[in-house]
Amino acid sequence: MRYWILKFPAEFNLDLGLIRMTEEFREVASQLGYEKHISLIDISSIPSYDWMRRVTQRKKVSKKGKACLLFDHLEPIELAEHLTFLEHKSFRRISFTDYQSYVIHGCLENNPTLERSIALFNGISKWVQLMVLSKPTPQQRAEVITKFINVAKKLLQLKNFNTLMAVVGGLSHSSISRLKETHSHLSSEVTKNWNEMTELVSSNGNYCNYRKAFADCDGFKIPILGVHLKDLIAVHVIFPDWTEENKVNIVKMHQLSVTLSELVSLQNASHHLEPNMDLINLLTLSLDLYHTEDDIYKLSLVLEPRNSKSQPTSPTTPTKPVVPLEWASAVMPKPDPTVINKHIRKLVESVFRNYDHDHDGYISQEDFESIAANFPFLDSFCVLDKDQDGLISKDEMMAYFLRAKSQLHCKMGPGFVHNFQEVTYLKPTFCEHCAGFLWGIIKQGYKCKDCGANCHKQCKDLLVLACRRFAWAPSLGNGNGSLPGSPSLPPGNVLYFLS
């Protein structure tokens, strides 16, 4: 028991059942006169690990100055360091009991700590994809891919293999890998680096390249959690708990111990990162994404449609990424309004601390739109500036993000379901989602009978547009395709983001 107390002190502080059993054991030892042994199982001096119970962890304020919160201006090392800080904070909360529960039950039920860690992994992977797909031209998308490949190189230098896997997984996803025109703009050096990163985390040879690189690292490092969970499950399934002589299977216990001990010991490794909490606040909210793989793949098809001649066998649904992410594929972050609102308040404070240069409580529209670009498809400025003075107040920004996030979490609730009907337009009309022209002679696109929103056939499932069932919506029978003297939807009712 003394060995267990020294190796896994957190369990003797967090597990109420274990604490109670230890106290009972001490009482029995006292009654039997084993006074010398009582001190060996004394857990009163174990420090508090209550921080592991909480979703967030308080950190000292960084001594760094103001932070740049614009994705295009952030250096790869800045992104890598701050993503590593978030990853380590999540990783060090996972307890021995969390690993044990996952291995025994094979699921994340009643395991919120491990679930949050996997949700962060998926959030990073999807954020990478959406940041690429948020750019309208192949050249711009290639620039974002180049930046993330450089981020991956920095993550490798920081020995953060888990986030490295998430970034590589995002760039390897079929929604990105199919973008032939975009990839044609990548330099040969970037392509070479990309191939090296992909090979490093490849599943070939049971992740032999990763395992070698991981074993060669000393000190602070963050493992690819999915690989080690896979090892634990394999040992648990292959070896029985008991031998034929009804004795504990020491071989199984030893192999489980090797992996678990390494995972637990790595949580205590210290890092030398000094994050800027303003940038942490931005990333925390940016990675809180609620998009399905189908949504992202459809957006990819809109940006670069299939060429039937050159891609006759292209799939209609996303293919599995090059790197295996299936162990975490079903995990989505669960919206908690209280936590989300707290993050939004922190983000708004961070933005104004860094961009309200004259401290008058306002930032410019240009600054806001640059910051909003960190949130793919949450970048509308349509109704934010209520007094039309070209400036954004704290209240206006808070309202924007609260509204945008709540609508995104609704996942197309009743207020956002359009009544689309295929129509013929008699005048030039543009898609509300991609801003592309609705080509054709007849039945060029789809129009909402209730609010008048217009879009391509392939865009109507991607569009989340606040549907306002106003009384003056035009009849589809006249074929005008727009309201007399008005845009197809008042700007004040538009909010763009991926469903």
N, C-alpha and C positions, 0 to 999 in steps of 0.2 A: 504493500500500500504506500509505503514511503517513496518507492520508486515512481509510482503513478502520480503521487502528489507533486513530486519534483518535476516530472516530465509534462504533466498536463494540469497545471495549477488552475487554469481557467475553468475546467470542468468542476472543480471543487469549490468554485465560487458562483457558478451560474446554474448548476444542476441541483435543484432543491431536493430531489430525491436522494442524490448521492450525498449531499450535506447531511441529511437526516440519518442515513444509514451509517455514515462515519461517526456521527455523534453517538448513535446507539452502540456502535462497536467500541468506542472509547469507554462508555459506561460499563459494558461487559468486561472489558480489560481491567477496569478499576475494581469491579466487584471481585474478580478472580485474583487480584493482587499483583497484576503485571504493571507495576508503577513505572519501571524503566522503559517499557514499550509504549506507554501512553503518549510520550513526547514525540515519538516517531510519526504518529498519525494526527498530530496537532495541525489543524488547518486555520487556526485563528489569525495567523500572521500573513495569510495569502492576501495580496492586494486586490482591490476591486477590479473586476473585468466587466462592470456594468455597461461600459461604452460599447461592448460587443452586441448588446441587446438593441441598441438604438440604430435607427436608419442612418442618421447623420452623426458626424463626429466633429467636435469643436477643435479647431486648430488655431495656433497662435497666428496673429495677423502678420502677413509678410512685410518685411522691411523694404521690399522693392517699391519703386515709385509707381506712377500711373502705367496702366497696361494698355496695349493696343488690342482692341476687341474685334478687329476686322480680319476675316479669314484670309483675304488676299494679301494682307500685309504681315501676317504672322509668319515667323520663321519656322521651318520644320522642327528644329530643336525645341522651340517653345511649345508647339503642339505635342511633341513626343513626351516632354517632361511633364506637362500637365495631365495628359492622358495616363501617364504612368502613376502620377500621384493619385488619381481617381481609382485606377486599377488596384494599387497597393492598399488603399483605404478599404476597398471592397474585399480584397483577398484576405487581409489579416483579420477580418471579422468571422471567417468561416471556422467553426470549432471542430474538434475531433468528432463530437456527436453528430454534427451536420454531415460529415463524410460518411460516418457509420450508417446513418439513416438512409442516405442515398444508395449506398452499396446494398444494404439489406432489402430495402423496399423497391429499388429500381425506379424511383420517381421522386418528384420534388414536393410531394404533399407534406404539409406541415414543416416545410424546410425553407422559410422565407429568406434566410441569409444567403444560402447557396443559390436560390432563385434570383435574388437581386444581382448576384455576381454574374450569372449567366445572362440576365436581361441587359446588363451593362455591355457585355460582349456583343450581343445581338444589336444593341443600340448603336455601338461604334460601327459595326459592319454595315448597317443600313444607312447610317449618316454618311459614310464614305460614298456609298452608291448614289444617294440623293444629292450630295454636293456635286458629284460629277454630272448627274443628269439635270441639275438646275441651270446649267450653262447652255445657251441656245446654239452655239456654233461648235463644230468639231475641234477647232483650234483651242477654244476656251476650255472645252472638256479635257483635252489633252494636257493642258496646263494644270488642271486640278489633279489629274492622274499622276502627273510628274511630281507635284507637291506631296501627294500621299505616298508615293514610292520613296521619296526622300525622308518622309516621316517614318516609314518602315525601317529605313537604314538607321535612323537615330534610335528607334525603339530597340533594335538589335544591339546597338552600342550600350544602351541602358540596361540590357539583359531582361527586357520586358517581353517575353515570348508570347504571353497570352494576348496582349493588345496587338502585337505583331501579327498573330494569327487572325485576329478580327479584321485588321486592315487588309491583309492579303486576301482573306475570304471575301471581303466586300468588293475588291477590285477583280477577283476571279469569278465573281458571280456572273451568270449568263447575261444578265441585264447590262453588264459593262463589257464583258469579253466579246460580245457580238457586235460591238460598235466598231466596225472595220474602218470606217472613214476617220473616226476619232483616233484610233491607234496608229493610223498612217502618219499622224503628226508627231508621234513620239520619236525622240532621238534614239540612235543606236545604243548610246551609253545608258539611257534610261531603260530601254528594253532589256539590256544585259543585266542591269541591277534587278529589274523586275523578275527575270527568270531565276536569278540566284535566290531571291527571297521566296519565290514560289517553291523552288526545289528544297529549300531549307525546312519548310513546314509541311512538305508533302507527306502523305501517308505511306509512301513506298517503303518497303522493308520495315513495317510497323514503326514508322516515324524515326528511322535510324539516323537520319541527318540531324533532326531536332534533338534526339536523345544524346548524340555525341556532343553537339554544341552546348547543350544544357549541362552535361556532365563536366565539360571543360571550364565552366564558369564557376567562380568562387564568390563568396559574399552575397551581396544583394542581388536577387534575381526573382522573376515571377514566372512560374511554369505555365505551360498550356494546360489549363485545368482539365479539359476534356480528355486529354491523353492519359493523365494519371487516374482520373475516375474510371476510364476504360480498363486500366490495369487492375484497379481494385475490384471491379466487378468480375473481371476474368478470373482472378484468384478465388473470389468468393464462390463463383459458379463451378469451377473445375474441381476444387478441393472440398471434401466434406469437413464438417466441423469436428467430427469424431472419427477415430480409427476403428478398425474392426474389434479391437480390444476394449472398446468403450473408453478410450483415453483421448484427451484433447489432441487434435492434430497440430503438432508443433510446427510442422513444415508450413502449413497454411498460416498459422499465427505469425511466424517469422516473416513470411513474404508480405503479409498485410502490414506488419510493423515497419518494414523498410520503407514502404511508400508513404504510410501515414506519418511516420516520424519525420521524414524529409519535408512533407507539406507543412506540418505544424512548425518545424524549426525555421522554415523560410519566412514565416509570419513575423518572427522576431528580428529578422535582419533589418538594419537601419539603412535609410537612404539619405542622400545629401541634397535632396530637392528642396528648393525654396519657392513654392508656387505663389503666384499672385492670385489672391482669392477672387478678384474681379473676373479674371479669366476662368477660374474654376466655376464661378457662378454661371457664366455664359455657357461653358461646355456642359455643365450638369443639365441645364434646360435644353440645350441643343440636341443632346443625345436621347431625350425623352420622346421617342418616335413611335408612332402607331400606324405603320404601313405594312401591308402584306407583300409577299414576294410577287404575287400576281399584279398588284398595283404598280410596283416598281418596274416590272417587266413590260407592262403595257405602256408605261411612259417611255421606256427605251425604244419600243416599236414606233411610237409617235415621232421621236427625234430622228431615228434612222430606220425608216420602213424596210421591210424585207425586199430583196431583189429576187424575184421568182426565178430568174435565169441562173444567177450565181449561187442562190441558196435554196435549191429545190427541196431539201430535206429539213429545213429549219423547223424546230419544234414550235408548237403553239403555246406551250407553257414553259416556265423556267426550268432549265436543266440544273442538276446538282452542281454546286461550285467545285472548282478544282480541289480545294482543301475541304476536308470533311467537317461540316458544321451540324450534322444531323443530331448530334447529342444534345444540342441546345436549340434546335429549330423551332420547337413548340413553345418556347418560353418568351412571353411578351411582358414588358413592364406593366404593372397594374396601376391604373390611375388612382392616386390618392389626392383629392382636392386640397386638403390641408397642406400636404407636402408640396404640391405643385404651386400653390399660391405663395408659399414661403420662398420657393426658388425664384418665382417671378419677382417678388418684392426685392430679393437680394440682387437679381439681375438688373432691375431698374435702377437701384441705388448705385450699382457698379457702373452702369452706363453713364449716369449723370455725374458721377465722381470723376470720370475720365473724359467726358465730352462736353460738359457744361462749363466752357472755358471762362465765362465771365460770372459764373455762379448766380445767374438770374433765374434758375429753375427751368430753363428751356434748352433744347438742342435743335440743330438744324435738320431739315428734311433729308439732306444729303447724308449726314451722319447716321440718322436713323435707318435709312434704306441700306447703307453699308453694313450696319450691325445686323439688320434683319436678314441679310443674305446668309448669315450663319444658320438660319432656320429654313431649309429648302421648302419652297412653296408656302411660306408664311410671310411673304414679303410685300403684301399690299399696303399702299399708303392712302387708299381711296377716301376714307372717312376719318382718318386719325386727326387731321388738323381741322378741328371743328370751326375755329374762328378764321380759318383761311389766312393766317398770318405767316405761314411758311415756317413755323416753329412748333416743336413738340414739347408739351409739358409732361411732368411725371404722371399726372392723372391720366392724360391721354394715352401714354405709353402703357401704363398698367392696364387700362381698359382694353387696349388692343391685344396684348398677350393673353389676358384672362379670357377674352372672347375667343381668340383664335385657338387656344389650347382646349377650352371647353368644347368647342365645336368639333375639333379634331377627335377628341375622346368620344364624342357622341357617335362616331362612325356612321355618318349619314342617318341621323335621327329623322323623325317624321317631318320636322321643319325644313329639311334639306333635300327631300325627295322631289324630284321634278317630274312633271307629266310630259315626257318627251314624245314628239310625233314627227315622223319624217315629212319634210315639206319641200316645195319648190320655191326658190327665191327669185324675185323679179328684179332685184337690184343688188349691187355688190355687198356681200355680207362676210363678216369675219368671225372665226371661232372664238368663243369666250375663254376657252382653255389655253390653246396654243397660239392664238392671235393669227393663225393662218387663214388664207382665203378659202372660202367654200366653193370649190371648183365644180363644174358640171353644167349641163343644160337643164336637167330636171332632177328633183329630189337630191339636191346637193348636200343637205345636212339635216340636223334635227333641231326642233324648236320646242321649248317648254310652253304648253298651252296656258299655264298659269302666270308665268312671269316674263316670258318672251326671251329667255336665254337661248342663244344659238351656238351650235358646236358641230364638229365632225362626228361621224358615226363612231370612229375609234376613240374620240375624246369624251363622249358623253358619260362613260363610266369612270373617267378620271376626274371629272369636274365636280368640285364641291362648291356650289354657289348658293348663297342664301336665297331661297326661293320665296319671293314676296308675292302673295296672291292678291295683287292690287286690282281694283275694280276696272281700271282703264286698260287692262291687258288686251291687245288686239285679237280679233278673231283670225284664225288661221285660214279662213276661207278667202280672204282678200289677197293672200299671197304676197303682201308687202314685205314681210320679213323684218320689219322694224316699226317702231312706234312713230306716228306722225310728228316730226319736229323734235324727236327725242332719241337718245340711244336705246338699244334693245333692253337695257336694264340700268336704272339710275346708278351712277357711280357709288352713291352712298350705301348701296346694298351689296357691294362686291367684296368677297373675301376669297382669295385663291389659296388652295393648298391641296396636296394629294390626299385622296380618300384613304 
